[in-house]
Amino acid sequence: MDDYLGPYYVRDKENGVLDDEEAIRLLTSFWRLMIVKEQVTDDRVIIGGLGRKHPKEADQLAMAIMEVSRRVRDIVPQLTLRMYQGMDPKLYQKALDCLGEGVTYPMLYQDENIIPGIQKVFGISYEEALGWMPLGCGEFTIDHRIIASPNSILNLPNVLWGTINGGYDATGQYRLTPNNTTLADYESFEELWQAYCRNIEFLSDVSARNHSRGYAIIAGDMSLNLHNLLYDGCLDAGKSVISGGTVKCGGSDEIYGLVTCSDSLYAIKKCVYDEQKISKEILLAALKADFNGYEEVRTMLLDVDKFGNDLDGPDEMMQAVHEQVSFATMALSGKYFGLDCFGMVNINNRDNATHGRYTGATPDGRRAGTYLSNANNPTSGMDKNGVTAFINSLLKARNDIHFGVVQNMKFSKDTFNRMRDTVIIPVLDSYFGRGGTQAMINVLGREDLENARKEPEKYANLIVRVGGFSARYVELSDEVQMDILNRTLN
């Protein structure tokens, strides 16, 4: 928006057509129009970034846009700041000021760390990759050139359940994976890991085929003329956006519970195979019983090191799970109709809680029916070694093999504002300077969340980052509220 409207904004100010307050009034009206649409995950305003045609004028408007979001304080639009080396430092300072007041916007993205991955996963040039943007909850796409819609979901802890339970879920009623083997059949952790990987590959292929069928049905049912007008190449080719008219058409698989799965695999490796503290039979029985009567087993599993503490074992397992599902989905690019590119997104929204309801107890110590881990983040409350360790763990996952990943960061008001120069800016500089791609920052007090649960009528305007979007805390389901409440507060 800043690049499209920046020159008009500057010209109107110079000619006395409007001043800053009038511009803010007009933009506020536009914000209100987006709010009443109630498209919580799909209204996104993007500012900043490399490749803009009018960066100086755009930066002036970007400052006004951030001020509008600061004043309006609503859950849409999802204001997104694409940062880059050499960006006007006033933009970054304004962004931190907004976040410090409890506004959940703007979300921060670092162009230099994202663009090489965009080139790789979409197979495009640097110039084309400059047009990247996040849509929905954070999935990558290329503005008016490439479609990469997320039309399927893969629950990794349930894939693990199928792998260790003869292909079935915790209840034994629903088949999840094609294998008939159980945990008792795997003589080594490597055998278990290979079975799990085969299941991921099988289900990723199912997802890609379903994407392709969906595109084929839509292509045969409607012409999508409005979309065709908005995407490059369609009019020249005389084809629709999903029938060869765009530069590329693709899809993505939404991944849920990645860290729940990696922590669970690591716990199995440590407790069952390496140290032999828990037998295969006892572990599976404990999981099926949701740890009722197996409290000592759950304690041992909870005591196993977890991702997010800068510890080699669990962090390397998370890397392995992240890379395996990334490569499994990317390998399907070009295999089916409408999928010139295919990949995974680990952006997560409230559905980490929704899918947790239908997932049995997991070997990381999580009880059945509770929320799964959110995006690439540690399981809520399991990162206990401080913000530096948390950042170090996040940076270990590759950022050039996926179609979008969300990183949630939660800071207290006191830390973010009083210690901004000594703690916050150095931490963020270190994160983005060492390859961090994205940060969704929430600045609030734990007492605000606790009080909002007790007296929701008094906290109707308490806005929080959920995953790939923001929401009013009191409007979220109980399990999502608990997920956010239990996230580590730095």
C-alpha positions in Angstrom: 0.0 0.0 0.0 2.8 2.4 0.8 4.4 2.1 -2.6 1.1 2.4 -4.5 -0.2 5.4 -2.6 3.1 7.1 -1.3 3.6 9.5 -4.2 0.0 10.7 -4.1 0.3 11.1 -0.3 3.5 13.2 -0.6 2.1 15.3 -3.5 -1.1 16.1 -1.6 0.8 17.1 1.5 3.1 19.4 -0.5 0.2 21.0 -2.3 -1.8 21.5 0.9 -4.6 19.2 -0.1 -4.3 17.4 3.2 -2.1 17.3 6.3 -1.1 14.3 8.5 -4.2 14.2 10.5 -6.5 14.3 7.5 -4.5 11.5 5.9 -4.9 9.5 9.2 -8.6 10.2 9.2 -9.0 8.9 5.7 -6.9 5.8 6.4 -8.8 5.1 9.6 -12.0 5.0 7.5 -10.4 2.5 5.3 -9.3 0.4 8.3 -12.9 0.5 9.6 -14.1 -0.9 6.2 -11.7 -3.8 6.5 -12.7 -4.4 10.1 -16.4 -4.7 9.3 -15.7 -7.3 6.6 -14.5 -9.7 9.4 -12.0 -11.4 7.2 -9.6 -11.9 10.2 -6.9 -13.9 8.4 -7.2 -12.4 5.0 -7.0 -8.6 5.3 -3.3 -7.7 5.2 -1.6 -4.4 4.5 2.1 -4.6 3.6 4.6 -1.8 3.9 8.3 -1.5 3.4 10.5 -3.9 1.5 13.1 -4.1 -1.2 12.0 -3.5 -4.8 9.6 -0.7 -4.2 9.4 1.9 -7.0 9.0 4.9 -4.7 10.8 4.1 -1.4 11.2 7.6 -0.1 7.5 8.6 -0.6 6.4 5.1 0.5 8.3 5.4 3.8 6.5 8.6 4.6 3.2 7.0 4.1 4.3 3.8 6.0 4.8 6.0 9.1 1.2 7.3 8.8 -0.1 3.7 8.3 1.6 2.4 11.4 0.1 5.4 13.4 -3.3 4.4 12.1 -2.9 0.8 13.4 -1.6 2.2 16.7 -4.7 4.4 17.1 -7.3 2.0 15.8 -6.0 -1.1 17.7 -8.0 -3.8 16.1 -7.3 -7.3 14.9 -7.3 -6.3 11.2 -5.8 -5.3 8.9 -2.7 -7.5 9.6 -0.1 -4.8 9.2 3.2 -6.3 7.9 6.5 -4.5 7.8 9.1 -5.9 5.3 12.4 -4.7 6.7 15.8 -4.6 4.9 19.3 -3.4 5.4 19.5 0.3 4.8 15.8 0.9 5.7 15.0 4.2 7.2 15.6 3.6 11.0 12.6 5.7 11.8 10.3 2.9 10.5 11.8 0.4 12.8 11.6 2.7 15.8 8.0 3.4 15.0 7.2 -0.3 14.7 8.8 -1.0 18.1 6.8 1.9 19.7 3.6 0.5 18.4 4.4 -3.0 19.6 5.5 -1.6 23.0 2.0 -0.1 23.5 0.5 -3.6 23.1 -0.5 -3.2 19.5 0.2 -6.5 17.8 1.2 -4.8 14.6 3.3 -4.5 12.6 4.6 -8.0 12.1 8.3 -7.9 11.2 9.8 -9.7 8.2 13.4 -9.5 7.1 13.7 -9.4 3.3 17.4 -10.5 3.0 16.7 -13.6 5.0 13.5 -14.5 3.1 14.1 -13.7 -0.5 16.8 -16.4 -1.2 14.4 -19.0 0.1 11.6 -17.6 -2.0 13.8 -17.9 -5.1 14.5 -21.6 -4.2 11.0 -22.9 -3.3 9.3 -21.2 -6.2 12.1 -21.5 -8.7 12.1 -17.9 -9.7 14.6 -15.0 -10.2 15.7 -12.5 -7.6 13.7 -9.8 -9.4 10.6 -11.9 -9.3 11.2 -12.8 -5.6 11.2 -9.1 -4.7 7.4 -9.2 -5.2 7.0 -11.8 -2.4 4.3 -11.2 0.3 2.6 -13.2 3.0 -1.0 -14.0 2.7 -3.6 -15.4 5.1 -1.7 -16.4 8.3 1.7 -16.0 6.7 1.9 -18.2 3.6 4.3 -16.9 1.0 3.1 -15.9 -2.5 4.3 -13.6 -5.2 2.1 -10.5 -5.7 -0.2 -10.9 -8.8 2.1 -13.6 -10.3 2.0 -16.9 -8.3 -0.8 -18.7 -6.4 0.2 -21.0 -3.6 -3.0 -21.7 -1.6 -2.9 -23.9 1.5 -5.7 -26.4 0.9 -4.7 -29.3 3.1 -3.6 -30.0 6.7 -1.1 -32.5 8.2 -1.2 -33.2 11.9 2.3 -34.5 12.6 1.6 -35.9 16.1 -1.2 -38.0 14.6 1.2 -39.2 12.0 3.4 -40.4 14.8 0.4 -42.0 16.5 -0.3 -44.0 13.4 3.3 -45.0 13.1 3.5 -46.5 16.6 -0.1 -47.8 16.8 -0.5 -50.0 13.7 -1.8 -47.1 11.6 -4.5 -46.1 14.0 -5.2 -43.1 16.2 -5.2 -43.3 20.0 -8.8 -44.7 20.1 -8.0 -47.5 17.6 -11.0 -46.4 15.6 -9.6 -44.2 12.8 -6.8 -45.2 10.4 -4.3 -42.5 10.0 -1.3 -44.1 8.2 -0.9 -47.1 5.9 1.5 -49.1 8.2 0.5 -52.1 10.3 3.5 -51.9 12.6 3.5 -50.7 16.2 6.2 -49.3 18.5 7.0 -52.9 19.6 8.0 -53.8 16.1 10.8 -51.3 15.7 14.1 -52.7 17.0 15.8 -49.3 16.8 14.9 -45.7 16.7 16.2 -45.5 13.2 13.5 -48.1 12.1 10.8 -46.0 13.8 12.1 -42.8 12.2 12.1 -44.4 8.7 8.5 -45.7 9.2 7.5 -42.2 10.3 9.2 -40.6 7.2 7.4 -43.0 4.8 4.1 -42.0 6.4 4.8 -38.3 5.9 5.7 -38.9 2.3 2.6 -41.0 1.7 0.3 -38.4 3.3 2.0 -35.4 1.6 1.3 -37.1 -1.7 -2.3 -37.6 -0.7 -2.5 -33.8 0.1 -1.0 -32.9 -3.2 -3.4 -35.1 -5.1 -6.3 -33.5 -3.3 -5.0 -30.1 -4.1 -4.8 -31.0 -7.8 -8.3 -32.5 -7.8 -9.6 -29.3 -6.2 -8.0 -27.1 -8.9 -9.2 -29.4 -11.7 -12.8 -29.2 -10.4 -12.7 -25.4 -10.0 -11.1 -25.0 -13.5 -14.0 -27.0 -15.0 -16.7 -25.2 -13.0 -15.8 -21.5 -13.3 -13.7 -19.1 -15.2 -12.5 -16.9 -12.3 -12.5 -13.8 -14.5 -11.9 -11.3 -11.7 -8.8 -13.3 -10.6 -7.6 -13.5 -14.2 -7.7 -9.7 -14.5 -5.5 -9.4 -11.4 -2.8 -11.9 -12.2 -0.1 -11.4 -14.8 -0.2 -13.5 -17.9 -3.8 -14.7 -17.8 -5.2 -12.3 -20.4 -2.2 -12.8 -22.8 -2.4 -16.5 -22.5 -6.2 -16.6 -22.6 -6.1 -19.0 -19.6 -7.4 -18.8 -16.0 -5.2 -18.5 -12.9 -5.3 -22.2 -12.2 -5.2 -23.4 -15.8 -1.8 -22.2 -16.9 -2.5 -18.5 -17.0 -0.3 -17.4 -14.1 3.5 -17.6 -14.0 3.1 -20.5 -11.6 0.3 -22.1 -9.7 0.9 -24.2 -6.6 -0.3 -25.2 -3.2 0.9 -25.8 0.3 0.3 -28.2 3.1 -0.5 -26.6 6.5 1.5 -28.4 9.2 0.4 -28.6 12.8 2.2 -29.8 16.0 5.7 -30.0 14.5 7.5 -29.4 17.8 5.0 -31.6 19.7 6.0 -34.3 17.2 9.8 -33.6 17.4 9.8 -33.5 21.2 7.8 -36.7 21.3 10.3 -38.5 18.9 13.2 -37.2 21.0 11.5 -38.5 24.2 11.0 -42.0 22.6 14.6 -42.0 21.5 15.9 -41.1 24.9 13.6 -43.0 27.2 12.9 -46.2 25.1 16.0 -46.7 23.0 19.0 -44.9 24.4 18.4 -45.2 28.1 15.7 -47.9 28.2 13.9 -46.3 31.1 10.5 -47.1 29.6 9.6 -50.2 27.7 7.8 -50.0 24.4 4.7 -51.7 25.7 4.5 -49.5 28.9 4.9 -46.3 26.8 2.1 -47.2 24.4 -0.2 -48.3 27.2 0.5 -45.1 29.1 -0.3 -43.0 26.0 -3.6 -44.9 25.4 -4.6 -44.4 29.0 -3.8 -40.6 28.8 -1.2 -41.3 31.5 -4.0 -42.2 34.0 -2.2 -44.7 36.3 1.1 -43.9 34.6 2.0 -40.7 36.3 5.7 -41.7 36.8 6.0 -42.4 33.1 4.6 -39.0 32.3 7.0 -37.4 34.8 9.9 -39.1 33.0 8.7 -37.9 29.6 8.2 -34.3 30.8 11.7 -34.3 32.3 13.3 -35.0 28.9 14.9 -31.9 27.3 12.6 -30.0 25.0 13.1 -27.8 22.0 13.6 -24.1 22.7 16.4 -24.3 25.2 19.4 -24.3 22.9 20.1 -27.9 23.6 21.6 -30.0 20.8 19.4 -33.2 21.2 15.9 -31.8 21.0 16.9 -29.0 18.6 18.5 -31.4 16.2 15.4 -33.6 16.3 13.2 -30.5 15.5 15.6 -29.7 12.6 15.2 -33.3 11.3 11.3 -33.2 11.5 11.2 -29.7 9.9 13.5 -30.7 7.0 11.9 -34.0 6.4 8.4 -32.7 5.9 9.7 -29.7 4.0 11.6 -31.9 1.5 8.7 -34.4 1.3 6.3 -31.7 0.2 8.7 -29.9 -2.1 9.4 -33.1 -4.0 5.8 -33.1 -5.2 6.3 -29.9 -7.2 5.2 -30.4 -10.8 3.8 -33.9 -10.2 0.1 -33.1 -10.4 -2.1 -30.7 -12.4 -2.0 -27.2 -11.1 1.0 -27.8 -8.8 4.0 -26.1 -10.4 5.2 -25.7 -6.9 4.3 -27.4 -3.6 5.6 -27.0 -0.1 4.7 -26.9 3.6 3.6 -23.9 5.7 4.1 -24.0 9.5 2.2 -20.8 10.2 -0.4 -22.1 12.6 -3.4 -20.3 13.8 -6.0 -21.4 16.5 -6.1 -24.8 14.8 -3.2 -26.0 16.8 -5.8 -26.2 19.6 -8.6 -27.5 17.3 -6.5 -30.4 16.1 -5.2 -31.0 19.5 -8.7 -32.0 20.6 -8.5 -35.0 18.3 -5.0 -36.0 19.1 -4.2 -38.6 21.8 -1.6 -38.1 24.5 1.9 -37.7 23.1 5.3 -38.9 24.3 6.5 -35.4 25.2 4.1 -35.7 28.2 1.3 -33.7 26.7 -2.2 -35.0 27.7 -4.9 -36.0 25.1 -7.1 -33.3 23.8 -4.9 -30.4 24.7 -3.3 -27.9 22.3 -0.4 -28.8 20.0 2.7 -26.7 19.7 2.2 -23.5 17.6 4.2 -23.1 14.4 8.0 -23.4 14.8 7.8 -22.3 18.4 8.5 -24.4 21.5 5.6 -26.0 23.2 4.1 -23.3 25.5 6.1 -23.0 28.7 8.8 -25.5 27.7 11.5 -22.9 26.8 13.0 -22.3 30.2 16.6 -21.2 29.5 15.8 -17.6 28.7 15.2 -15.5 25.5 18.8 -16.0 24.1 18.4 -19.8 24.2 14.9 -19.5 22.7 16.3 -17.4 19.8 19.2 -19.8 19.3 16.8 -22.7 19.0 14.6 -20.9 16.5 17.5 -20.1 14.3 18.5 -23.8 13.9 15.6 -24.6 11.5 16.3 -23.9 7.9 14.4 -21.0 6.4 14.9 -21.7 2.7 12.8 -24.9 2.3 9.3 -23.9 3.2 6.4 -21.7 2.1 6.1 -19.8 5.4 6.8 -20.2 9.1 5.6 -18.2 12.0 7.7 -17.2 15.0 5.7 -15.9 18.0 7.6 -13.9 20.7 6.0 -12.7 23.9 7.5 -10.0 26.1 6.4 -8.3 29.2 5.6 -4.6 29.0 8.4 -3.8 31.4 11.1 -5.7 29.5 10.1 -4.5 26.1 9.8 -0.8 27.0 12.1 -0.2 29.9 14.9 -2.5 28.6 14.4 -1.9 24.9 17.8 -0.5 24.2 19.7 -2.9 26.4 17.8 -6.1 25.8 15.1 -6.0 23.1 16.9 -4.3 20.2 20.1 -6.4 20.7 18.0 -9.6 20.9 16.1 -8.7 17.7 19.3 -7.5 16.0 20.9 -10.9 16.8 17.9 -12.8 15.6 17.5 -11.1 12.3 21.2 -10.7 11.8 21.8 -14.4 12.0 19.1 -15.4 9.6 15.7 -14.9 11.4 13.0 -14.4 8.9 9.9 -13.2 10.9 8.7 -12.2 14.3 5.2 -11.8 15.6 5.6 -9.9 18.8 3.1 -9.7 21.7 3.8 -7.2 24.5 1.5 -7.7 27.5 1.3 -8.8 31.1 0.5 -12.2 32.3 -1.8 -10.6 34.8 -3.8 -9.1 31.9 -4.5 -12.6 30.5 -5.3 -14.0 33.9 -7.7 -11.2 34.7 -9.3 -11.4 31.3 -10.2 -15.0 32.0 -11.8 -14.1 35.3 -13.6 -10.9 34.2 -13.9 -11.0 30.3 -16.3 -8.1 30.2 -13.5 -5.8 31.4 -11.0 -6.9 28.8 -13.0 -6.8 25.5 -10.2 -4.9 23.7 -7.3 -7.1 24.9 -5.7 -8.1 21.6 -3.2 -10.9 21.3 -1.1 -12.7 18.7 -2.6 -16.2 18.2 -0.4 -17.6 15.4 -0.7 -16.2 12.0 -3.2 -13.6 13.1 -4.4 -11.5 16.0 -7.6 -11.8 17.9 -9.5 -10.5 21.0 -8.4 -12.7 23.8 -11.8 -13.1 25.4 -13.3 -14.2 22.1 -10.9 -17.2 21.8 -11.8 -20.7 23.0 -10.6 -21.9 26.4 -7.8 -24.1 25.0 -6.5 -21.3 22.8 -6.5 -18.9 25.7 -4.6 -21.4 27.8 -2.0 -21.9 25.0 -1.4 -18.2 24.9 -1.4 -17.8 28.7 1.2 -20.6 29.0 3.6 -19.3 26.4 6.9 -18.2 28.0 6.9 -14.5 28.9 10.3 -12.9 28.5 
